[in-house]
């Protein structure tokens, strides 16, 4: 809060224009008559949520959904990246593909970066010390971007990403393929639960992210004569990797 300047005078001015005293107590949230949005998959176990998420991702989003463990995460990521970074054309041997990885410590603590390096693939880790432009330049060239998701919404196959310096938005938006790593324990039923977590953070005075991205599979559109076109405004491919023992 120390970075907010002139907040009191700004809010006092608004209250004066409204012709009332400034309200400093939280507004009481009205009770909803129906709460069906809390009932959807309310009794599902983590494994049941995982099954719903994987099925929806594969059938409705055209995405890969892979289950793995902490010990096998590096091996899984390597296989996925190699699949996206297959050599192409006559210059393939001298033109290795690039992969950019989030510097989120939760992700880096689970993988062996050196094991991901291959002659066909160069690995870059998002580096906040370089500033945004050098990182964005890499993300634009990269074949694959790997990020760590805060939650996954089983109902819609949606990955939830919080903005943070170590994980720039460009990692999941600019490369041709997006790879999302998410613990099974972070799977929730739907948007209701994801926003509840943010509400609790705000109510407890915790810092909340300036941007929250809800990403459901690769970029696509279905608004032109109901014809779905994939890769219109972002990644063409998406892979969800669920860490089953985390």
C-alpha positions, 0 to 999 in steps of 0.5 A: 500500500505504500506505493499508492499516492493520494489515495485518501484525497482521491476517495474523499473527492469521489465521496464529496461528488456523490454527496455522502460521507466516505465509506471506510468499512467493507460493503456487506456482500448480499446473500445469493438466493441460489448457489448452484455454481458452488454445487458443480463437481463439489464432491469430486476427488482430486483424481476425479477432477483430473479425469474430467480435466484430461478428458475435456482437454483432449476431446474439446480443446484438442490439447495433450493432457499428460499425467506424470510424477515429480521424479519423471517431470524432466523426462516428460517435459523433454519428450514433449519438447522434442515432439514440438521441436522436430528438425525441419528442412535442410538447415535443421541440423544448424537451426536448433529450436528454442524453448523458453521456461518460466523462472518460477522457483516452484518449477525450476526446483522440479526439473533438471535444466541440463537434461532438457538440452539437446542438439535440436533444442536450446533452453532459455530461462526467463531472466528478469535481470535482462529486462523485458525486451530480451526475454520477449525476443526469445519468446517470439522465436521460441517453439515452446514455452513452459509455465507453472499454473496456479490452478487448473479448472476441470470443467473448462480445461482452463489453466490459471496463471498469475502475473509475476516477474519470474514468469512473464506472460509472453512465455505462454502467449508467444511461442508456437506451443504452450506447456502448462505444468500443474500439481494435481492438488491445484485442480479445482472444479471451475471458475467459482473456486479460482476466484474464491481464492483471489477473494480470500487473498484480497480480504486477508490483505495479501498482495494479489497479482496485477493480471490473472490469465485464464487459458483454455487450450491453444488459441482458436475461434469459432465465431465465423460460421461456427467453424473452429480455427486453431492458432488465430492469435496465439499458440497453435498447440497446448500440452497440460502436464499434471503432476500426480503426486504433488 
